[in-house]
């Protein structure tokens, strides 16, 4: 199963695409973010499993990934309330409801996590509808996903509605509130052998429900949240990495708060384009995200990760005479970049005696 996360699509006319310079960076960027509600979609598409290349080592470590910037989470678990997921019973796959129940239970039993799903009454809500109901529906009832071709294509998708004017700080980072999540299975999988297996359906459901929590695709190949399906009979089970992601987003009293440091804290460079990196230090099990505040700084690697890691970024060249400043917000810290202007100093004539 291969998954991808698409860019957010604005739902509010108040959405802004402005970029800001370094002064009061945090206040400005969060003021911009607070003006918008947005929808995100994480889709899953099955592909044949391929063996890892020879010589590739697998580290069994916590490598869960958060979704985008700002990261998102439900606020209900903070007050002991569950997130209600309702089922649209129309055209449910054989054993589909049972596997949905199993996936909900799997996330409810994640260690050190306060997150809890509860199954609501059946609903007529369907597809990606942004109607205030967290609905799971089968066979793409609203025709919003492409049908698979020869058992290849989008299998399922989760769509989010978030609003960041209701934000909370957790682990030194600001999280936007997740208001709604809809899970939709694509149409046309009846003749695919792999998807006739209840355990395979359960694995996919559990993976998609991990997106509902606010998790992206883990870089740990053993995790249920890995970008590709295992179809190894695991069904609705979580890998320790998946549990670490749930515990980070929804920590109980036994989960230590995460702290972060970055190195270096700033960079100055010339007007020519260049790439560099920021090192992030924290303990295993601590997630973080990074985002540029200006269009001329581009993050090429490390926009979302967990544990010790790095952010690789590129600063574009420019031809202005004056210097410019920008920043990257990473793990709740501000990394500033100062790019010098183009030098206009002329060479000094040299005179030689003969």
N, C-alpha and C positions, 0 to 999 in steps of 0.2 A: 504494500500500500504506500503510495507516494502522496504526500500532502503538501499543500502550499498555503501561505497566508497572503491574501491580497491586501492592497492599500485601502485605507479607510475612505469611505465615500461620505461626504458631508450630508447631513439631514437638516441642517438649520441654516437659515439665511444669514445668521450671525457669524457663520464660519469665516475665519480670516486666514489668508495665506501669507501675511506679512512676515518678514524676518527682521530681527532686531540685532543691534550691535551690543557691545558688552555691558554698557551701563545698566545697572539694575536688571541683569539678565533673568534671574529667577522670577522676579516679580512680573516682568513683562511677558515672559513666555507662558507663565501659568495664567496670567490675565487673558492672554489670547486663547489658551486652551479652555478656559472656563466659559468662553462664549459659545462653545460648540457642543452639539450632540453629534454622535457619529455612529455609523454602522461599519462593522468589520466582518469579514467572512473568512473562515478557515475551511478549506475543502480537502477531501481525501479521495485519492484515485488509486486503484489497485494496479500494480505492475508485477510481473514475474519476479520472484525473489532471485537475487544474483549473489553468488559467493563474494566475500571480500577479496581484494587482490592479495596475492601471495606476499607474505612478509609484513602485512598490516597488523599492528598490535591493537588490542582492545583493552582499554583501561576501564575497570569496573568502578566508576566514580559518579558522583552526583553532577550531572550535566543537564538538568532541566533548564528550560528556556521560557522566559516570560513573553507575552505578546506585546510587541511594539512600544512606543513612547507616547504618552505616559503609560506605565503598566496599568492593568485593570484588575479589579476584583469586586466581589460582592461584599456589601457591608452587613448583610443580614447575620452572618455568623458571629459578628462582633457583639451582638446582643443575644446570642443563643437561638436565633431563629433559623429555620431551614430555608433552602431555596427550593421552590415548588416547581416540579417538571410535570407537565400534563401530556397525555397521549391522545393524539387524534387516531381513533380506531379504524379509520377507513383504509382498506388495502394494506393492512399490516402484513409483513412477511411471516411465513410460518415460523412459529416460536419467537417472533420478533418482540412481542410484549414481554415474554419471560426473560429474554436476553437484555432488554432495557432495564427490567427490575434488577437483574444481576449486576449490571453496570452501575446502577445507582448505589447498590449496596457496597460494591467494591470501593467506591470513593468515600462512602460513609465510614469505612473501617480503616482509613489511612491513619497511620500512627502520628501522634503529636499534632493532629489537625482538628480544628473545631468545625470544619465544613460538614454540613449535612444536607443531603437531598431528601425531599419527601415527594412521593408521587401524588399528584393532584387528581381530581376527577377527570374523566374523559372530556375532551374539548372539541369544539368545531373549528377552533383556530388551526390554520394550516399554513405551511410554507414559511417564508420569511415575511412576516406581516407587520412587525413593529406595533403590536396592539396591546402590549402589556402582559401577554401570556407567554410563558416559556413552554413552547410546544414541540413535541417530537412527532414528526409525520413521515409516512413512508410513500414510496413511489411518486415523489415529487408532485404533489397534488396541484400546485400552482404553476407548473411548467417553468421553474426558475433555474434548473440545472440542465446541462447538456446530457442527452442519453448516451450511455456507453456504447462503444462499437467493438464487437468481438471481445466482449468482457474486459475492455480497457477504456478508462475514462474516469470521470468524477463519480465516486461511490457515494459520498455523503458530504454534507457541509454544515457548519455551525455559523450562524449569523448573530452578531452582537449589536446591542444598542447601549451606548455608554454616554454619560454626561459628566464633564469634569468640573462643573461648578460645585459639585458635591465630592470633594476630594479629601483624602485622609493620608496622614503620614504614617508609614510603617517601615521599620528598618532603614531609617534615614532617607526614605524616598517617598515621593508623592504618588498616590494611586488614584486613578479616576474611578468613579462608581459605575459598576456594571448593573444596568437596569433590566435588561432582557436578553435572553439567548434562545434561539430556535434551532433545532436539529432537524435536518431534512435528509432522507435517503433518496438517492436518484431513482429514476424509473428504468426498468428494463434489465434487472439482474436475475430474473427468474431462471434463465437458462445457463447461468454461470455456476459450474460445479462447486467452486471454492466457496461461493456464498450460500450454498445449500446446507453447509455445515453449521449447526447451532453454535459451536465453539468459535468459529470464524466470525459469525455475526456478533457474538458477545465481545470478541476482541475489538472489532470495529466500533461497536457502541461505546465500550469503555474508553477507547481512544478519543472518540468525539466528545464524550462527556468531560474528558480532561480539558479539551478546548473550552467547554462551558465554564469550567473553574477559572480560566484565565491563563492556562498553560499553552505554550507553543510546542514546537517539536524538539524533543531532547536529542542531543548529540550522542547519547549512550545507545548503542545498537541493541542492547538487551531490554531497554525500557519500552513499555507499552505505548508511550508517547513518542517513540522513534518515528521517523517520517515514512517508514515502510512497514507493511504488515508482516508479522511473523508466521501466522497460520500454523502454529506449532502445537495447537491444542490447549494453549494457556487460557483461552476463554476470557471471562471477566475477572482478571487478576491484575494486581499492580506489582511492578518492579520497585525495589527500594528507591530508585531515582524518582519514580512517579510520586511515591509517598513523600519524598523530600520536597518536591514542588508544592504539594498540597499543604505540607506543614509550614513552608515558608510563607505562602499566601495567607494561610489561616492558622496561625500558630496558637497552640494551647499554652498553658502556664509552664510547661516543661521545655518549651523551645526557646533557646537563648536568643535575645535580640541580635541582629546582624549589624556589624560596623564595617566601614570601608575606608581605604586610603588609596590615593592615586599618585603616580609618579611618572613624569614630572607634573607640576601643577600649572605650568604655563610654557609657552614656546614663542620665540621670536625668530623670524626667518625673512629672507629676501623676497623679491617680487616674483621670482621664478617658481613654478609649480613644484611641489615636493610632497613626499609621503613620510609619515612618522607614526609612532605608536605611543599609547598611554598604557601603563601597567596598572592593573587593578588588584589590590590585595584584600582578601577577606577569607573567611573559613569556608570549607565545603558546606553545601546546603544553603548558601546565601545567594540569592539571585540579584541581578542588576540589569539595567538598561542604559543605553547611551543615545543621545540625539544631538545633532548640530543645530545651532541657532541661526546660522547664516547659510545661504545657498552655495557659497564658494568653498565651504568646508564639507567634504563628503566622507561619511563613514563607510569603509569598504569591508570591514570585518569587526565583529564584536558589538553589534548593536544591541544584542541581548545575550546574556550568558549567566553562569552561576559559578561560584567558587573563584579561585585565583584565575585571572585571565588578562587579556589585553584588548584594547580598541585600536584598530589600524585605520588611519584616516589620510585623506589627501587634501592638500590646500591648493586651489587653483592659482594659476599665474594671473597677474594683472599689470596694466600699463599706466596706472595713475601715479601722479607725483606724490600724493599724500599717502601716508600709511593707513591701513584699515585694521579693525579689530573684530574678532568674533570669538565664539566659544563652543565647547562641547559640554553638555551636561551629562555626567556619567556617574552612576552609583550615588546620586544625590550630591555630587561635588561639581564644581565649575572649573573646567580647564580652559584657560584663555589662550588665544592665538593672536599675536601681533605680526602683521605682514608689512614690511617696509615698502615705501613707495619707490618708484623708479628714479635712480639718481640722474640729476640733470647737470652735475658738475662737469665742466669742460676741462680738458687737459691743459696744463700750463706749458707755454712754449719754452723750449730750451735753447740757449744760445751757446755756441762753442767758439772759442778763439782759435784763430788759425795762425 
